[in-house]
Amino acid sequence: MAEERRFRSASGAPIALRRRQHSACCRELAVRGPRLQLRSLSAATSAVWLAAYGLFALSENSMVLSAAIFITLIGLIIYLHFVKIDQESLLVIGSLGIQVTSSYASGKESTTFIEMGQVKDVVINEAIHMQKVIYYLCILLQDPEDPQGVSEVVPLFQSSKPRLDCLIEVYKSCQEILEQRKTAPQSS
Amino acid sequence: NSPAPLPERAIYGFALFLGSWFGFILYLIWAYIPETWLFSLGLTYWPQKYWAVALPVYLLVAVGIGYILLFGINMMSTAPLNSTHTITDSYAKKQQQKKFQEEAIPALRDIPISEVNRMFFLPEK
């Protein structure tokens, strides 16, 4: 079963959270950000081309114009492939692990898998980020020596930065799965 | 350590007042009186007058850069989102768990973030 709800990101952009329950101990939560807007793309392109035309008018060198076109194309491709993240998803499989996927606008997907033995907990943490205090969801990794300690913090949903109401939904879903590993019999 | 006026403080204040007036008059003499007049008085080894303008400018630019520098140092010292310093620190790791005593106020301790999250975001009843 799948359901989709609309939320806002920390900067005010509209995002959508989609929850899918694949089975009793497997859940997928995907946060989708807004697509690349035509108006921001045309604004950036016009700004670069107008600046290049101004430079051409000053310097009478036509290479400036072709360089501007080149820079715009290459910049757009680099932005879509390396910067613009369309969807970030979290797949929690109880007793197996957690998989974090980021899908870029060009179609590239980058995945990280953390096995359940390393996961201590999934929590909502607050920290200072760029002159603001934001809430963000993060996975606490277990320290092998110290059972109470945290060895590493893996922040999630870094580019879409959902607000607290969306994070609480994701947190509750994750905690339902994580609680099962405490009540489940110790098999390994 | 009260800020009340004392005789010693009055003397320090007056000495500083006289000293700063003396320094200011000296600076004005150095900056405005022509070099030839100073040479004729025998004062030949004073620094170049260039510095009478340059040093205040250096000082003001340093103050302006100091604002930006302090802002930048603050931003660099802020722990990144993926560091454990946002969750705990060396004192919290070494804290001892005191035994729970009946009818006594519980000892002060750093509550782990998992417990805090459960209390805030998972309302049981």
Chai-1 contact restraints between the chains, C-beta under 6 A:
chainA,res_idxA,chainB,res_idxB,connection_type,confidence,min_distance_angstrom,max_distance_angstrom,comment,restraint_id
A,D121,B,S114,contact,1.0,0.0,6.0,A-B,restraint_1
A,V123,B,I113,contact,1.0,0.0,6.0,A-B,restraint_2
A,V123,B,S114,contact,1.0,0.0,6.0,A-B,restraint_3
A,V123,B,N117,contact,1.0,0.0,6.0,A-B,restraint_4
A,I124,B,N117,contact,1.0,0.0,6.0,A-B,restraint_5
A,N125,B,T86,contact,1.0,0.0,6.0,A-B,restraint_6
A,A127,B,L81,contact,1.0,0.0,6.0,A-B,restraint_7
A,A127,B,T86,contact,1.0,0.0,6.0,A-B,restraint_8
A,I128,B,T78,contact,1.0,0.0,6.0,A-B,restraint_9
A,V150,B,T84,contact,1.0,0.0,6.0,A-B,restraint_10
A,V150,B,I87,contact,1.0,0.0,6.0,A-B,restraint_11
A,V153,B,N82,contact,1.0,0.0,6.0,A-B,restraint_12
A,V153,B,T84,contact,1.0,0.0,6.0,A-B,restraint_13
A,P155,B,L81,contact,1.0,0.0,6.0,A-B,restraint_14
A,P155,B,N82,contact,1.0,0.0,6.0,A-B,restraint_15
A,I168,B,F121,contact,1.0,0.0,6.0,A-B,restraint_16
A,Y171,B,F121,contact,1.0,0.0,6.0,A-B,restraint_17
